């Protein structure tokens, strides 16, 4: 039965219960159907009577529900049967029940009548009480009006009976008209009258009270006196603000506070000061005034000085006008700051709030901050309007911009020095203590700060001259770019020739002049350096436009002399070097000037002043160095990339010429003495008139004699005409390093090489050293020169001594393997022989592409505009001669490992060839090469990692 309790609840949802029962029935049907399907095959022989299904959930629920209802009916019937007699005793007859109902209805009617009577009585008492209260309220209001009238009459008698009402209240006339009030007495009288007037204004806020005849009769005189008093106080406030008198400003603010006009008048006073600044500044630098002043002096005594004096007079007048502008800003800034200082000092005794907090909202900026922001915006607009003046006035304004910044910085420093002492230590200390507890105990109070203490305030005034800054910087760029435009005219008839030294000197002098005009102001200096960078960029763009590239820059004359295209590019290298020197000199001058100014400032500035958080506007040595690094370093990098691109491609072409001569050593025989004699005899053979100039016979190889003759021409016609600069020295060092490296590569591939051939080869190496020493000292080349000397030593060693020699690690392993292979029988081929390549092709692949696994292809890519060389996409600065393995130790090691893979193929082919032949044995060189691979690679890896 307890399960049926859910149907007795008011929230019972019969539909939800039925849906749940049906859902369970559906779920059980699915499960039972699946189980019957699994067991149907095993139980198919059962009789039909055993296949009866069990009743569903719905049927079971209905059966249980029917059973419960039947039980309830049975319980009710049993209860009625057991208590039937008791029910009959209580009910009686139907007539008796009807009589009881009638009695109840009568009682209810009587109750309703009683309630209505009570409501009427309460309503009557309520109305009487309301009338009584209204009468008392009217009496109270009348009494209040009488009290207010009496108070108004008392206040009006006090105000109208004051001596201030019997004299002229204009400033400065009270004493002259016979008033006995002076000094503190007059101030006290004004304060008392102001308080009375303020209270009267509060009383007459009610329009009905103001309409009373006794009030209306005295209001005009009272309000006239109030207006006169406000006028006098405002005049006193204005006079105190202008004279920076704290006493006068404080007295006026107190009277205005009593009159309830403090906030309005204080903000209006600041607005008046702002309008005064705008009026005076606009009048000071108006074009009409400047032009008229200049013209009058031209018509006066200065007219005899000629046209040149007119510019001087105009410049002096203009500078005086600019000084007037800054003086106006300085004077009026002090006025507003002094007003704010007095407001911050004065406190309302009733609320404990400072007057400044009564004037401003909590989230509103201070009065001085508002004045400063608006004033700087006004000055910015005025200077922007000057750009529309006549060309003469505008040019002088732009020229005077650095002095204007100096004057503005001087004004800021004066304001800071004047207000720093006036700020008062007590304000700063109190603010510090309150600020420390501000987040815990309440909002932070306002601080009295000196003017121009923060960088933001200083920047606001300096940025107000931004229109002239833009014009000044633009003029600097135009002056620097004019010489460049003259060097590289855009006319189609212009013959593209490199600029001369005088042109570069003109450009350098222009840069130095603009930097001198910028002075030591960090902003101006940064702007001037930016224009230097733009000018260098323009110069480099023009150089890229006229420089020769491709075959025109690489090809030489039949006599190996330089072509006009190569001379043209060398000329461009010279001017790039001169410009690089000029940019370097710019950086040195900037840093030197900053250092000198810093030393002078340290001598003239007291030690205590260095602790002030204020800047002088002069760049420090550290800032100067940072500016040069930020601006000039990219300039020099741009110039360097272009220099290395021109020089690198030029020297690559010359290197290819000489390397082609090196490759001719494979056309000679280094195997027997008779052949060597024949070659030596050819040393004095006459050459054709079209070839290189002959030199003295050295008794060397034929290819070396040709190299010596060609080198003499290249040295005289090409290398000695290059600019004397750091980039040229570095490129020449790389040039020599590449020649030595390629020579060793070719020498290691010489086969056969007998004792006489070794002597000839050693002599050739000595001749090579003598010639290359004319370019750069070989000790500066480093590893390549050491490898040359070690290789010359190695060729005279026995096979068994090579791997044990102390200098073997200075030779690249591939060169050792190649030389050992040349000592082996001809059946052991060299890698280039196995690939059917020429020696030059194999060497180029080994030094440029083996490290990255690229196939060999001719490298004829000209220098690109992006400053990237073709080898491995490295910059020309990093790889001017195009051989990455000579510069990158990691790539060099990879190339050597790749070379061993080629050697291993040769050794495998040799081993198979010997195995196929019955009468041939492996050469001892084979085992020596197999043994050397790990030893040489490990030693070389240690060497390059140092």
PyMOL commands that set and color helices and strands:
alter all, ss='L'
color gray80, all
select helices_A, chain A and resi 2-8+14-39+48-51+57-82+84-91+94-160+163-165+183-203+207-210+213-243+246-259+262-284+287-299+301-305+307-345+355-359+367-386+391-399+401-423+425-436+438-441+455-463+466-487+501-518+522-546+551-554+564-604+608-611+621-667+673-684+702-717+719-721+726-748+755-772+778-780+783-794+799-802+808-810+813-823+831-835+839-848+850-852+884-886+889-916+924-944
alter helices_A, ss='H'
color red, helices_A
deselect
rebuild
show_as cartoon
